[in-house]
Amino acid sequence: MTANSNRFSTYTTTSVGTGSEGKKDEHKKDMWSSMLDSVASGKRLPEKNLLVLGGSVESQRDFLEALSSNDRRNLDRNNQKTPPIANSFALGYTYYNVLDADQEDVLARISLYLLTSPAPSFASLIKPLLTPQSIPNTLIVILLDWSQPWLWMRQLREWLLLLRTVIMSLSLECKEIMEENMNSWRDRGRTGGSINLDGTGAVANEGDVALPLGPGEWDDALGLPLCVVCQNSERIDYLEKTQGWKEEKFDLVLQYLRTVLLRHGASLIYTTPSMASPLQTLIHASLGIHSLLKRSPLKANVIDRDKIVVPPNWDSWGKIRVLRDGFDVELVSEGWSIDLDQPFPMPNSDGTHDPNHAIKGDANGADKPEASAVTLYEEQVQDTSLDALQLAQGNNDTNRLEVPSVDTQAFLANQLERLEQQKKADDKTGKDHSFAQSATDDMISDHIGPVQFNMGGIQVDADDMVQRLKDRQAYGHSPEPLLDEESQLEEGAQVDTDTLAKFFGNLMNRKPTASGGVTKT
């Protein structure tokens, strides 16, 4: 009993000791985890998203090449592979790294999502890209091409209607973040403001006063920053030569673009593949990417018609009017608000919905609301190369050329009748072909006369030469002349073989003599 009373349990001490050691191990693990997380977060690249809409597969590749040309040259120098571009089907994707001025440090990684058609079915592909985390780091780019400037307003309307459809279907949290994002964007890059375009703080100068929003500015904010890129501006000279465009027409196109983009707080730039442009500076600044070593200033340019640059929060109605007198900026701005109130997708005249209908237009005017900015634009900016074809067809629409199709079976039946008639005509003509051919040759010979040419200083008659060649060829193929009767008799006479045998036998029987002679035996 005494021994039992002196015994004690080691469970309590052991458990207490084990618990303290476990807490120390957990504390060490938490310390190392926090250190590793801090190091990893320090090396983590800022993620930026670029949603590229419009253009073709080739033009989107040209845009990416112009946007990442310096970075791609650096990758080639370091023998690194450039990321592939997958934009042939539906929603494409690629990425590239933005390098600092010394081409050593990576400032950010930009993911590009590419879409070429404003089909309503693609709205479900865009929606997952807009999350509360990605919205502050996303920029929308719409590509236009100078090969078809008369379709620009229509293309812009369809892309913006598609974007508004996607934005309306987002969650309440995403919409609140978009509202905050747009409130901050209204002050970025504005004259006298405290924030630069790239999001950094601006140095205020004496006398600088932040200007309030003017009329027509930010009236239809999307919730995301927007940039419109007009590619292949070298075709401006081609339009001037082939379609007779003047400076007034180019200024009119620019005034329309600036007026409608002003309502969204968007930027505008013209690019040429063979010329350097501030495209990189504009896109990177709009995404909040800035170099720590070198700051590239972005200046507006509305004078050079092929080098237009309009940064966000720079334009105004007054600046648009100064470009060319007679432009009704208020009418166009109000007409654009009417265009954005149209249903999407817009129905055709027969009530159907065609994804390509928005890009090509409608000849029956079913998609032309009254006082629409698109209608006003297409009345003043037209493709004059189709005027002759449209006059021949009695069609007043200048947007596309339509050819009504015929039922396949009816077309084949009509072609069968034509083929049978043609066959009968060919059979009838073939009977008189030989006579007609000879008569035609005689008529041609009489009309042309003798043909002569100079050969070695001698004038030669071609017809006479051809006739001689024919005679010589006929003589060469003629049969040999028959022998007369005497020659046939001489050839037919028998030869005396006995006499010949005796003669040759005597020659063989002769023997040579000592003096070299021959004696008979």
ZAMARGU-4260 file (C-alpha; in steps of 0.2 Angstrom, whole numbers, plus 5000, padded with zeros to 4 digits):
<rodrens>
0) 5000/5000/5000 | 5014/5012/5004 | 5023/5008/4988 | 5006/5011/4979 | 5004/5028/4988
5) 5021/5034/4983 | 5018/5031/4965 | 5012/5045/4953 | 5006/5047/4936 | 5017/5054/4923
10) 5003/5058/4911 | 5001/5076/4917 | 5019/5080/4916 | 5022/5072/4899 | 5006/5079/4891
15) 5011/5097/4898 | 5029/5095/4891 | 5023/5089/4874 | 5010/5103/4873 | 5024/5116/4876
20) 5035/5108/4863 | 5021/5107/4850 | 5017/5126/4853 | 5035/5130/4850 | 5036/5120/4834
25) 5020/5128/4827 | 5027/5145/4831 | 5043/5141/4821 | 5032/5134/4807 | 5021/5150/4807
30) 5037/5161/4807 | 5045/5152/4792 | 5028/5152/4783 | 5026/5171/4785 | 5044/5174/4779
35) 5042/5163/4764 | 5025/5171/4760 | 5033/5189/4761 | 5047/5184/4750 | 5035/5176/4737
40) 5024/5191/4737 | 5038/5202/4735 | 5043/5193/4719 | 5025/5191/4713 | 5022/5200/4696
45) 5007/5212/4695 | 4994/5204/4684 | 4986/5215/4671 | 4972/5210/4659 | 4969/5217/4642
50) 4953/5213/4633 | 4956/5216/4614 | 4940/5216/4604 | 4937/5218/4585 | 4949/5217/4570
55) 4954/5201/4562 | 4966/5187/4567 | 4980/5195/4558 | 4977/5213/4564 | 4976/5207/4582
60) 4993/5199/4580 | 5000/5215/4573 | 4993/5224/4588 | 5002/5213/4600 | 5018/5214/4589
65) 5017/5233/4591 | 5013/5233/4609 | 5027/5221/4614 | 5040/5224/4601 | 5054/5229/4613
70) 5050/5215/4625 | 5051/5202/4611 | 5068/5208/4605 | 5074/5206/4622 | 5067/5188/4623
75) 5076/5184/4607 | 5092/5191/4614 | 5091/5180/4629 | 5086/5165/4618 | 5069/5163/4626
80) 5053/5157/4618 | 5040/5170/4614 | 5023/5164/4621 | 5011/5158/4607 | 4995/5167/4601
85) 4979/5157/4601 | 4966/5168/4593 | 4959/5158/4579 | 4944/5152/4587 | 4931/5161/4599
90) 4941/5169/4614 | 4959/5169/4611 | 4973/5171/4624 | 4992/5176/4625 | 5003/5185/4637
95) 5019/5195/4638 | 5030/5203/4651 | 5033/5222/4652 | 5051/5225/4655 | 5059/5241/4663
100) 5069/5253/4653 | 5085/5243/4656 | 5077/5228/4649 | 5081/5218/4665 | 5067/5220/4678
105) 5050/5213/4674 | 5037/5227/4679 | 5021/5217/4676 | 5013/5203/4666 | 4999/5207/4654
110) 4987/5194/4649 | 4978/5197/4633 | 4960/5190/4629 | 4956/5191/4611 | 4939/5191/4602
115) 4935/5195/4584 | 4916/5194/4583 | 4903/5203/4593 | 4891/5188/4593 | 4879/5188/4608
120) 4885/5170/4612 | 4902/5176/4616 | 4895/5186/4631 | 4897/5171/4642 | 4915/5170/4638
125) 4919/5188/4643 | 4909/5187/4660 | 4921/5176/4669 | 4935/5188/4665 | 4927/5202/4675
130) 4929/5198/4694 | 4931/5209/4709 | 4950/5206/4709 | 4953/5209/4690 | 4941/5224/4687
135) 4954/5237/4694 | 4968/5229/4683 | 4958/5227/4666 | 4958/5238/4651 | 4947/5236/4635
140) 4954/5239/4618 | 4943/5240/4602 | 4953/5238/4586 | 4947/5247/4570 | 4955/5247/4553
145) 4957/5261/4540 | 4952/5249/4526 | 4934/5251/4531 | 4932/5268/4540 | 4914/5269/4535
150) 4909/5255/4546 | 4918/5262/4562 | 4903/5269/4571 | 4893/5253/4568 | 4907/5242/4574
155) 4909/5253/4590 | 4890/5252/4594 | 4890/5233/4593 | 4905/5231/4604 | 4899/5243/4617
160) 4881/5235/4617 | 4889/5218/4620 | 4900/5225/4634 | 4885/5233/4642 | 4875/5217/4641
165) 4890/5208/4650 | 4891/5222/4663 | 4873/5221/4667 | 4874/5203/4671 | 4888/5205/4684
170) 4886/5203/4703 | 4882/5218/4714 | 4900/5217/4721 | 4907/5219/4704 | 4896/5234/4699
175) 4901/5243/4715 | 4920/5240/4711 | 4917/5247/4694 | 4909/5262/4701 | 4924/5265/4712
180) 4935/5262/4698 | 4927/5275/4687 | 4927/5288/4700 | 4945/5287/4701 | 4947/5287/4682
185) 4938/5303/4681 | 4953/5312/4689 | 4967/5302/4681 | 4978/5313/4668 | 4966/5328/4670
190) 4974/5345/4668 | 4977/5351/4686 | 4973/5335/4694 | 4982/5326/4707 | 4984/5309/4698
195) 4994/5305/4683 | 4987/5294/4669 | 4997/5279/4676 | 4990/5281/4693 | 5005/5290/4701
200) 5004/5306/4710 | 5005/5322/4700 | 5016/5337/4705 | 5005/5352/4706 | 5011/5368/4698
205) 5007/5385/4703 | 4991/5391/4695 | 4985/5373/4691 | 4966/5371/4695 | 4957/5354/4693
210) 4944/5357/4679 | 4927/5350/4682 | 4919/5338/4669 | 4912/5347/4654 | 4897/5343/4644
215) 4897/5326/4636 | 4911/5319/4647 | 4908/5302/4656 | 4890/5302/4652 | 4890/5284/4648
220) 4904/5276/4658 | 4906/5258/4656 | 4914/5254/4672 | 4931/5249/4664 | 4944/5260/4655
225) 4942/5260/4636 | 4955/5263/4622 | 4951/5263/4603 | 4965/5259/4591 | 4963/5263/4573
230) 4976/5252/4563 | 4984/5254/4546 | 4983/5273/4546 | 4995/5272/4530 | 4979/5269/4520
235) 4974/5287/4523 | 4984/5291/4507 | 4976/5277/4498 | 4959/5284/4502 | 4964/5301/4496
240) 4970/5294/4479 | 4957/5281/4475 | 4941/5288/4483 | 4945/5307/4483 | 4944/5310/4501
245) 4950/5327/4507 | 4956/5334/4523 | 4938/5339/4528 | 4932/5320/4527 | 4947/5314/4538
250) 4943/5328/4550 | 4925/5323/4550 | 4929/5305/4554 | 4940/5311/4569 | 4927/5322/4576
255) 4914/5308/4576 | 4926/5297/4585 | 4931/5310/4598 | 4913/5315/4601 | 4907/5297/4605
260) 4923/5292/4615 | 4921/5307/4626 | 4905/5300/4633 | 4915/5285/4639 | 4931/5294/4644
265) 4940/5283/4632 | 4957/5286/4623 | 4960/5286/4604 | 4976/5282/4594 | 4981/5280/4576
270) 4994/5267/4572 | 5005/5262/4557 | 5015/5245/4557 | 5030/5253/4549 | 5031/5268/4561
275) 5034/5271/4579 | 5019/5276/4590 | 5016/5280/4608 | 5004/5264/4609 | 5015/5256/4622
280) 5015/5271/4633 | 4996/5274/4632 | 4992/5256/4635 | 5004/5253/4649 | 4999/5270/4658
285) 4981/5265/4656 | 4985/5249/4666 | 4995/5258/4679 | 5012/5252/4673 | 5026/5264/4675
290) 5045/5263/4674 | 5055/5267/4689 | 5070/5272/4678 | 5063/5282/4663 | 5046/5291/4662
295) 5039/5293/4645 | 5028/5308/4643 | 5011/5306/4633 | 5007/5321/4623 | 4991/5323/4613
300) 4991/5325/4594 | 4976/5330/4584 | 4986/5339/4570 | 4995/5325/4560 | 4981/5315/4552
305) 4990/5298/4553 | 4997/5301/4570 | 4982/5305/4581 | 4984/5303/4600 | 4970/5308/4611
310) 4973/5303/4630 | 4959/5300/4642 | 4952/5315/4651 | 4960/5327/4638 | 4947/5331/4625
315) 4932/5342/4626 | 4918/5349/4615 | 4927/5365/4613 | 4943/5356/4606 | 4932/5345/4594
320) 4924/5361/4587 | 4940/5369/4584 | 4946/5355/4572 | 4933/5359/4559 | 4919/5372/4558
325) 4901/5366/4555 | 4901/5350/4565 | 4886/5348/4577 | 4894/5340/4592 | 4879/5340/4602
330) 4868/5332/4589 | 4881/5318/4587 | 4882/5315/4606 | 4864/5314/4608 | 4862/5302/4593
335) 4875/5291/4601 | 4865/5289/4617 | 4850/5284/4606 | 4861/5271/4598 | 4866/5264/4615
340) 4848/5262/4619 | 4845/5250/4605 | 4842/5231/4609 | 4856/5219/4607 | 4857/5210/4596
345) 4848/5221/4584 | 4835/5212/4573 | 4836/5211/4554 | 4822/5217/4543 | 4815/5199/4543
350) 4815/5198/4562 | 4831/5187/4563 | 4847/5190/4572 | 4863/5189/4562 | 4880/5190/4571
355) 4888/5198/4555 | 4873/5210/4552 | 4880/5223/4564 | 4896/5224/4555 | 4889/5224/4537
360) 4874/5234/4539 | 4856/5232/4534 | 4850/5238/4516 | 4832/5240/4522 | 4835/5252/4536
365) 4828/5241/4549 | 4843/5245/4561 | 4843/5264/4558 | 4834/5273/4572 | 4829/5291/4570
370) 4843/5304/4574 | 4855/5290/4576 | 4874/5295/4576 | 4877/5279/4566 | 4865/5284/4553
375) 4872/5302/4552 | 4889/5295/4550 | 4885/5283/4537 | 4876/5296/4527 | 4892/5307/4527
380) 4906/5294/4526 | 4902/5281/4512 | 4912/5269/4502 | 4912/5277/4485 | 4919/5262/4476
385) 4902/5253/4477 | 4892/5267/4470 | 4892/5261/4452 | 4887/5243/4457 | 4873/5250/4468
390) 4867/5261/4454 | 4866/5246/4443 | 4856/5236/4455 | 4845/5251/4461 | 4851/5249/4479
395) 4854/5265/4489 | 4864/5256/4503 | 4883/5259/4503 | 4887/5246/4516 | 4886/5230/4508
400) 4882/5221/4491 | 4868/5208/4492 | 4865/5195/4479 | 4848/5185/4481 | 4851/5167/4480
405) 4841/5154/4469 | 4835/5137/4474 | 4847/5124/4470 | 4836/5112/4461 | 4828/5127/4451
410) 4846/5133/4446 | 4851/5115/4441 | 4835/5113/4430 | 4838/5129/4421 | 4856/5125/4418
415) 4851/5108/4411 | 4840/5116/4398 | 4854/5128/4393 | 4866/5114/4391 | 4854/5104/4380
420) 4851/5119/4369 | 4870/5122/4368 | 4873/5104/4363 | 4860/5105/4349 | 4868/5121/4342
425) 4885/5113/4343 | 4879/5098/4333 | 4871/5109/4320 | 4887/5120/4318 | 4898/5105/4317
430) 4891/5099/4300 | 4896/5115/4291 | 4912/5117/4300 | 4924/5111/4286 | 4916/5122/4273
435) 4916/5137/4285 | 4934/5134/4289 | 4940/5133/4271 | 4930/5149/4267 | 4937/5158/4282
440) 4955/5153/4277 | 4953/5160/4260 | 4945/5176/4266 | 4960/5178/4278 | 4973/5175/4265
445) 4965/5187/4253 | 4964/5200/4266 | 4982/5198/4273 | 4991/5195/4256 | 5008/5188/4254
450) 5019/5187/4269 | 5038/5191/4267 | 5052/5192/4279 | 5071/5196/4278 | 5083/5181/4280
455) 5101/5185/4279 | 5098/5201/4269 | 5087/5191/4256 | 5068/5195/4255 | 5059/5178/4256
460) 5041/5175/4252 | 5034/5165/4266 | 5020/5156/4256 | 5033/5151/4243 | 5045/5144/4256
465) 5031/5134/4264 | 5025/5127/4247 | 5043/5122/4243 | 5045/5113/4259 | 5028/5104/4256
470) 5034/5099/4239 | 5051/5092/4245 | 5042/5082/4259 | 5030/5075/4246 | 5045/5070/4235
475) 5054/5061/4249 | 5039/5051/4253 | 5035/5046/4234 | 5038/5028/4229 | 5054/5023/4218
480) 5051/5023/4199 | 5049/5006/4191 | 5063/4999/4180 | 5061/4996/4161 | 5059/4979/4153
485) 5077/4978/4147 | 5084/4981/4165 | 5071/4968/4171 | 5077/4955/4158 | 5096/4958/4162
490) 5092/4956/4180 | 5082/4940/4176 | 5095/4932/4165 | 5104/4916/4172 | 5122/4917/4176
495) 5134/4902/4169 | 5140/4895/4186 | 5150/4881/4178 | 5162/4893/4169 | 5164/4903/4185
500) 5168/4887/4195 | 5181/4882/4183 | 5189/4899/4183 | 5191/4899/4202 | 5197/4881/4202
505) 5211/4885/4191 | 5216/4899/4202 | 5217/4888/4217 | 5227/4874/4208 | 5242/4886/4203
510) 5258/4882/4213 | 5271/4895/4217 | 5289/4893/4209 | 5306/4896/4217 | 5308/4913/4208
515) 5291/4918/4216 | 5281/4915/4200 | 5266/4903/4198 | 5265/4888/4187 | 5250/4878/4182
520) 5248/4860/4187
</rodrens>
